[in-house]
Amino acid sequence: MTLTMTLVWLAVGFVCGGLVAWFLALRQHNQSQLQQELTDTREQLKKYRADVSNHLETTNQLITQLQQNYGKIASHLQQSKMELVEKPMLEKKSEPISYLSADTASQIRESIHQLDERKPTFSESFEQPKDYAGGASGLLKDSAKKAAAAES
């Protein structure tokens, strides 16, 4: 019986040892899988940070370029204003309506003065407009007859 008991205990020991080895191997496999996921996640984070950094750098360059273009546009508008608006105003004083013939320019000048003379003047009296109708008319005509009949 000792031999049988020894073999049974030996078999139980092998089974228990196999189960412990299997659980340890499973645990080790899970740890290596978690380690791989951690490594992948860190690589993704590094790539994301690099992408954000590149995006911010590109945005900064574009904003700088936009500011430079805005400055160029502002100086161009200022220069155009000087050439197109202020210089013709100075030239206009010496020679108005220079692009028209002399006859047309003189007619325009005369008509401008006539327009000033024709401006209407408004009275400042605050009287109500007068009603020149002799009696009731329109919708009020019937009510006026009824009122006259009621008074008599």
C-alpha positions in Angstrom: 0.0 0.0 0.0 2.9 2.4 0.5 3.8 2.0 -3.1 0.3 2.8 -4.2 0.1 5.7 -1.9 3.4 7.0 -3.1 2.3 6.8 -6.7 -1.0 8.5 -5.9 0.8 11.3 -4.1 3.3 11.5 -6.9 0.4 11.9 -9.4 -1.3 14.5 -7.3 2.0 16.4 -7.0 2.4 16.3 -10.8 -1.1 17.6 -11.4 -0.7 20.3 -8.8 2.7 21.3 -10.2 1.2 21.3 -13.7 -1.6 23.6 -12.6 0.7 26.0 -10.9 3.0 26.1 -13.9 0.0 26.6 -16.2 -1.3 29.6 -14.1 2.2 31.1 -13.9 2.6 30.8 -17.7 -0.8 32.4 -18.2 0.1 35.2 -15.9 3.4 35.7 -17.7 1.6 35.8 -21.0 -0.9 38.4 -19.7 2.0 40.5 -18.4 3.8 40.4 -21.7 0.6 41.3 -23.5 0.1 44.3 -21.2 3.7 45.3 -21.7 3.2 45.2 -25.5 0.0 47.3 -25.2 1.9 49.8 -23.0 4.7 50.0 -25.5 2.3 50.6 -28.4 0.4 53.2 -26.4 3.6 55.1 -25.7 4.6 55.0 -29.4 1.2 56.4 -30.3 1.5 59.1 -27.7 4.9 60.1 -29.1 3.5 60.2 -32.6 0.6 62.3 -31.4 2.8 64.8 -29.6 5.0 65.1 -32.8 1.9 65.7 -34.9 0.6 68.4 -32.5 4.0 70.0 -32.4 4.2 70.1 -36.2 0.6 71.4 -36.4 1.4 74.3 -34.0 4.7 75.1 -35.8 2.9 75.2 -39.1 0.1 77.3 -37.7 2.6 79.8 -36.2 4.4 80.1 -39.6 1.1 80.7 -41.4 0.0 83.3 -38.8 3.3 85.1 -39.2 2.9 85.0 -43.0 -0.6 86.3 -42.6 0.6 89.2 -40.5 3.3 90.0 -43.1 0.6 89.9 -45.9 -1.6 92.1 -43.8 1.2 94.6 -43.5 1.8 94.5 -47.2 -1.9 95.0 -47.9 -2.1 98.0 -45.5 0.9 99.7 -47.1 -0.5 99.0 -50.6 -3.8 100.6 -49.6 -2.0 103.6 -48.1 0.0 104.0 -51.3 -3.0 103.6 -53.5 -4.9 106.1 -51.4 -2.1 108.6 -51.9 -2.0 108.0 -55.7 -5.8 107.6 -56.4 -7.5 109.8 -53.8 -5.3 112.5 -52.5 -3.3 113.4 -55.6 -6.5 113.9 -57.7 -7.9 116.0 -55.0 -4.9 118.3 -55.2 -5.1 118.3 -59.0 -8.8 118.9 -58.8 -8.3 122.3 -57.2 -6.2 123.5 -60.1 -8.1 121.9 -62.9 -11.6 120.5 -62.1 -13.4 118.2 -64.5 -10.3 117.9 -66.7 -11.4 114.8 -68.4 -14.4 116.6 -70.0 -14.5 119.2 -72.8 -14.5 122.8 -71.8 -18.2 123.3 -73.0 -19.4 120.3 -71.0 -17.5 121.3 -67.9 -19.0 124.9 -68.0 -22.5 123.5 -68.5 -22.1 121.2 -65.5 -20.8 124.1 -63.4 -23.9 126.2 -64.3 -26.3 123.3 -63.6 -24.7 122.8 -60.2 -25.3 126.4 -59.3 -28.9 126.2 -60.6 -29.5 123.1 -58.4 -28.5 125.1 -55.4 -31.0 127.8 -56.3 -33.9 125.4 -56.8 -33.7 123.9 -53.4 -37.1 124.1 -51.7 -37.5 126.0 -48.5 -39.6 124.6 -45.7 -41.8 126.7 -43.5 -41.5 126.2 -39.8 -45.1 126.8 -39.0 -46.8 124.0 -37.3 -50.4 124.4 -38.5 -52.6 121.5 -39.3 -53.5 121.2 -43.0 -56.9 122.5 -43.8 -59.7 120.3 -45.0 -61.3 121.9 -48.1 -64.0 119.4 -48.5 -67.5 121.0 -48.3 -69.1 118.2 -46.4 -68.7 114.7 -45.4 -67.4 112.4 -48.1 -66.7 108.7 -48.6 -67.3 106.5 -45.6 -68.2 109.5 -43.4 -71.0 110.6 -45.7 -73.5 108.0 -44.4 -72.6 108.6 -40.7 -73.0 112.4 -41.3 -76.6 111.9 -42.6 -77.5 109.6 -39.6 -76.1 112.2 -37.2 -78.1 115.0 -38.9 -81.2 112.9 -38.7 -80.7 112.0 -35.1 -80.3 115.7 -34.1 -83.5 116.7 -35.7 
